[in-house]
Amino acid sequence: MEFSEALKSRRSIRAFSDKPVRQQVIDEILLDALESPSSSNTQPYKVAVAQGDVCQQLGQELLSRYYKINKIQRQPLPIKLFKALTSKAMPDGDYKPILGKYPGIFQDRRIATGKGLYKLLGIGRGDKKARDEQMAKNFTFFDAPVAIFIFIHPGMKYTALVDSGIMMQSLMLAATDKGLGTCPQGALGMWRTPLEKHFDIPNGYKLVCGLALGYPKEDEIVNQYRPDKLDLNEFIISTKK
């Protein structure tokens, strides 16, 4: 693909086919991602790549935790507090997700994106069951055959997060160029413990998020969704007059 074509055709895929991704293709995508720039070439990131049985087992473990925590959230406050203290389902990720409302304009954009997605899927605003089921698909990676988890070394402070974001974009564009789809998922940063069962994570590295990788399922309407982007007037900070 031409670069612009890859950039504009990339989107978050939420329905993957069961077609396996060859190891050579995964390696090529990861090697492309390693061409990314980083602060003083520190490259303060590592990835854990889940495939096959490991991918399926992780998906079931994460899904189980999601259902448990979702159930706890619906309990009366005293029971909720007790369950939160005794349940192993509580998030134990290294970076806590934003809970509740996002600040200011970001909440408006978040709501607009959610509304657009659910409208496309025919999920009504009051259909909590359908919404929960759609959210649950995050934790089985939307049936992708590969899940990639991103770790950074916090010794590089905020630059590690910047560098990992650049690397992820390179990875996603490399996958797009090869006809694969991806979905970056902040939700996959909620639980670290299940990953420690399957991967020898180096000391000090912190889990940031995850990313689903595979071939998009054909004729799935959810894969057509593309939320609105900022226009240039909103994007550019104007000069003082």
Backbone torsions as a table, in degrees:
resi	resn	phi	psi	omega
1	MET	NA	150.7	165.0
2	GLU	-68.8	151.6	-175.2
3	PHE	-56.7	-46.9	-177.8
4	SER	-61.3	-37.1	178.9
5	GLU	-65.1	-43.8	179.0
6	ALA	-63.7	-42.0	-178.2
7	LEU	-63.0	-44.8	-175.5
8	LYS	-80.5	-22.4	-179.9
9	SER	-89.4	-16.8	176.3
10	ARG	-65.2	136.0	174.6
11	ARG	-154.0	167.1	179.3
12	SER	-76.0	118.4	-179.2
13	ILE	-91.1	129.1	-177.9
14	ARG	-121.3	18.4	173.6
15	ALA	-154.7	112.4	-177.0
16	PHE	-109.7	150.8	174.4
17	SER	-80.4	168.4	178.9
18	ASP	-88.4	9.4	177.7
19	LYS	-64.8	124.5	-178.8
20	PRO	-70.5	155.3	176.1
21	VAL	-103.7	121.4	-177.5
22	ARG	-62.8	144.8	-179.1
23	GLN	-57.3	-38.1	179.7
24	GLN	-60.8	-39.1	179.8
25	VAL	-67.8	-42.7	177.6
26	ILE	-60.2	-45.3	-179.7
27	ASP	-62.2	-40.2	179.6
28	GLU	-64.0	-40.6	178.7
29	ILE	-64.5	-43.3	180.0
30	LEU	-66.9	-38.3	177.0
31	LEU	-64.2	-39.5	175.1
32	ASP	-61.3	-42.1	-179.7
33	ALA	-62.0	-32.0	-179.5
34	LEU	-72.9	-7.2	174.1
35	GLU	-78.9	-3.3	-177.3
36	SER	-65.1	146.8	173.4
37	PRO	-74.3	152.2	174.0
38	SER	-146.9	164.3	-176.2
39	SER	-59.6	113.8	-178.5
40	SER	53.1	29.4	-179.7
41	ASN	57.5	33.2	-179.1
42	THR	-73.0	-27.3	178.4
43	GLN	46.8	60.6	-171.3
44	PRO	-83.9	38.8	-176.2
45	TYR	-134.9	156.5	172.6
46	LYS	-141.2	158.2	178.4
47	VAL	-127.2	147.0	170.9
48	ALA	-111.4	123.8	-175.6
49	VAL	-107.4	114.1	-179.8
50	ALA	-99.0	127.4	177.8
51	GLN	-138.1	165.7	172.9
52	GLY	55.6	-134.0	-177.5
53	ASP	-61.2	-38.2	-179.6
54	VAL	-62.5	-42.6	179.0
55	CYS	-62.2	-44.7	-179.3
56	GLN	-66.7	-43.4	180.0
57	GLN	-64.2	-43.3	177.4
58	LEU	-61.4	-42.7	178.9
59	GLY	-58.9	-43.5	-179.8
60	GLN	-68.8	-37.4	178.3
61	GLU	-65.7	-44.8	179.6
62	LEU	-68.0	-39.2	179.3
63	LEU	-63.5	-41.2	178.4
64	SER	-61.1	-41.5	179.1
65	ARG	-67.1	-37.7	178.1
66	TYR	-61.9	-46.6	-179.2
67	TYR	-63.5	-37.8	179.1
68	LYS	-65.1	-46.9	-177.7
69	ILE	-69.1	-32.6	178.1
70	ASN	-65.7	-39.5	178.4
71	LYS	-67.3	-40.0	179.4
72	ILE	-61.9	-39.6	-177.6
73	GLN	-61.2	-22.6	-177.2
74	ARG	-92.1	-3.2	-177.8
75	GLN	-80.3	157.4	172.1
76	PRO	-58.1	155.9	-171.7
77	LEU	-53.7	-48.5	-178.9
78	PRO	-59.7	-42.2	179.3
79	ILE	-68.3	-38.8	179.4
80	LYS	-59.6	-44.7	-179.7
81	LEU	-64.5	-41.4	-179.9
82	PHE	-64.9	-47.4	-179.3
83	LYS	-63.5	-36.7	-179.8
84	ALA	-62.9	-34.6	-178.6
85	LEU	-79.7	-29.7	-173.3
86	THR	-103.3	-18.0	-176.3
87	SER	-83.9	143.6	175.3
88	LYS	-85.1	4.6	-176.9
89	ALA	-86.1	-12.9	-177.0
90	MET	-63.0	140.2	-179.0
91	PRO	-54.2	134.9	178.4
92	ASP	-128.7	26.5	179.1
93	GLY	-69.1	165.7	-177.2
94	ASP	-80.4	-28.3	177.8
95	TYR	-120.4	117.2	-174.8
96	LYS	-72.5	132.8	178.2
97	PRO	-70.9	158.3	175.0
98	ILE	-71.2	122.0	178.7
99	LEU	-103.7	143.6	-179.3
100	GLY	78.1	-145.0	-175.3
101	LYS	-79.0	144.9	170.3
102	TYR	-80.2	157.6	-179.8
103	PRO	-73.9	136.2	169.1
104	GLY	53.1	-131.1	-174.9
105	ILE	-61.3	-25.1	-177.1
106	PHE	-68.8	-32.0	174.3
107	GLN	-67.6	-38.2	177.5
108	ASP	-61.9	-43.9	179.8
109	ARG	-67.8	-37.8	178.2
110	ARG	-61.8	-46.1	-179.5
111	ILE	-63.9	-43.5	-179.4
112	ALA	-61.2	-40.1	179.0
113	THR	-66.1	-44.8	178.8
114	GLY	-63.0	-43.0	179.2
115	LYS	-61.3	-43.5	-179.2
116	GLY	-63.6	-41.0	179.8
117	LEU	-66.7	-48.1	-177.3
118	TYR	-68.2	-33.0	176.4
119	LYS	-63.9	-43.0	179.0
120	LEU	-61.6	-36.2	-178.1
121	LEU	-85.6	-6.3	-179.1
122	GLY	73.7	28.3	179.5
123	ILE	-98.3	118.0	-178.6
124	GLY	-71.9	158.0	-177.4
125	ARG	-59.5	-36.3	-177.6
126	GLY	-91.5	3.6	-177.7
127	ASP	-87.7	79.1	-175.8
128	LYS	-64.9	-36.0	-179.4
129	LYS	-60.7	-47.0	-179.8
130	ALA	-66.3	-36.2	178.2
131	ARG	-65.6	-43.3	178.2
132	ASP	-61.9	-40.6	-179.7
133	GLU	-65.8	-38.5	178.0
134	GLN	-66.6	-42.3	178.5
135	MET	-63.1	-38.5	-178.2
136	ALA	-59.9	-28.5	-177.9
137	LYS	-63.6	-21.5	176.3
138	ASN	-56.6	-38.3	-168.7
139	PHE	-86.1	-6.3	167.1
140	THR	-112.2	22.7	171.1
141	PHE	59.4	30.3	-178.6
142	PHE	54.3	33.0	178.9
143	ASP	68.9	17.6	176.2
144	ALA	-67.0	145.2	179.4
145	PRO	-78.4	-10.0	-179.2
146	VAL	-134.7	134.6	173.1
147	ALA	-125.4	130.2	-178.6
148	ILE	-114.5	128.6	-179.3
149	PHE	-109.9	133.4	-173.6
150	ILE	-101.7	126.8	177.2
151	PHE	-121.1	148.6	175.6
152	ILE	-131.6	160.8	174.0
153	HIS	-96.3	117.7	-175.1
154	PRO	-68.7	-9.3	177.3
155	GLY	-61.4	-22.8	177.7
156	MET	-90.3	7.9	175.7
157	LYS	51.2	-139.7	-171.7
158	TYR	-66.1	-25.3	-179.0
159	THR	-64.6	-27.2	177.9
160	ALA	-65.4	-38.0	177.5
161	LEU	-68.6	-41.2	176.9
162	VAL	-61.0	-48.8	-177.5
163	ASP	-63.2	-38.8	179.9
164	SER	-67.7	-34.0	176.9
165	GLY	-65.8	-41.2	176.9
166	ILE	-63.0	-43.9	179.7
167	MET	-62.3	-41.4	179.2
168	MET	-62.7	-41.4	178.3
169	GLN	-62.2	-42.2	177.5
170	SER	-61.1	-42.2	-180.0
171	LEU	-62.2	-45.0	-177.7
172	MET	-67.3	-38.1	178.6
173	LEU	-70.3	-36.5	176.8
174	ALA	-63.4	-40.0	177.9
175	ALA	-65.2	-42.9	178.8
176	THR	-59.8	-41.9	-179.5
177	ASP	-60.9	-27.3	-179.3
178	LYS	-96.8	9.6	177.2
179	GLY	84.7	11.4	177.8
180	LEU	-98.7	167.1	176.8
181	GLY	-118.6	160.1	178.7
182	THR	-140.4	162.7	171.0
183	CYS	-146.3	107.5	175.4
184	PRO	-69.8	133.6	-171.4
185	GLN	-132.6	106.4	174.7
186	GLY	-63.6	-29.5	-178.8
187	ALA	-59.7	-26.7	-178.0
188	LEU	-77.0	-0.5	173.7
189	GLY	-94.1	3.7	-174.8
190	MET	-73.1	-34.3	-176.4
191	TRP	-127.6	124.5	179.3
192	ARG	-96.1	-36.5	-173.6
193	THR	-52.2	-45.9	179.2
194	PRO	-58.4	-33.5	179.5
195	LEU	-69.1	-34.0	-179.0
196	GLU	-67.2	-20.1	176.2
197	LYS	-71.2	-27.4	-170.7
198	HIS	-112.1	-19.4	-175.4
199	PHE	-129.3	144.7	176.8
200	ASP	-88.7	81.0	-174.6
201	ILE	-73.5	126.3	-179.0
202	PRO	-61.0	147.2	179.8
203	ASN	-57.2	136.8	174.5
204	GLY	92.4	-20.7	-177.6
205	TYR	-78.1	138.3	-175.7
206	LYS	-111.4	139.5	178.1
207	LEU	-75.7	128.6	178.7
208	VAL	-101.2	-54.9	-174.9
209	CYS	-167.5	-171.8	177.4
210	GLY	-133.8	176.1	-177.2
211	LEU	-152.8	125.6	177.1
212	ALA	-85.9	142.1	-177.0
213	LEU	-139.5	131.8	177.4
214	GLY	173.9	-170.3	178.2
215	TYR	-90.4	128.5	-179.7
216	PRO	-59.3	140.4	175.4
217	LYS	-73.5	129.0	-176.0
218	GLU	-72.0	148.5	174.4
219	ASP	63.2	22.6	174.7
220	GLU	-94.5	119.5	-174.1
221	ILE	-62.4	-31.3	-177.6
222	VAL	-62.8	-27.3	-179.3
223	ASN	-77.9	-6.1	177.5
224	GLN	-88.7	-10.3	-173.0
225	TYR	-71.6	133.2	176.4
226	ARG	-142.9	109.7	-178.2
227	PRO	-70.0	160.3	179.6
228	ASP	-65.4	144.6	175.9
229	LYS	-106.3	162.9	177.7
230	LEU	-62.9	149.1	169.2
231	ASP	-89.5	170.3	-173.6
232	LEU	-61.6	-34.6	-179.9
233	ASN	-62.6	-33.9	177.9
234	GLU	-80.2	-27.6	-173.3
235	PHE	-81.0	-39.6	-172.7
236	ILE	-91.6	133.1	174.5
237	ILE	-81.5	123.0	-175.5
238	SER	-76.2	157.8	176.4
239	THR	-77.2	155.8	177.3
240	LYS	-71.6	145.8	179.5
241	LYS	-101.4	NA	NA
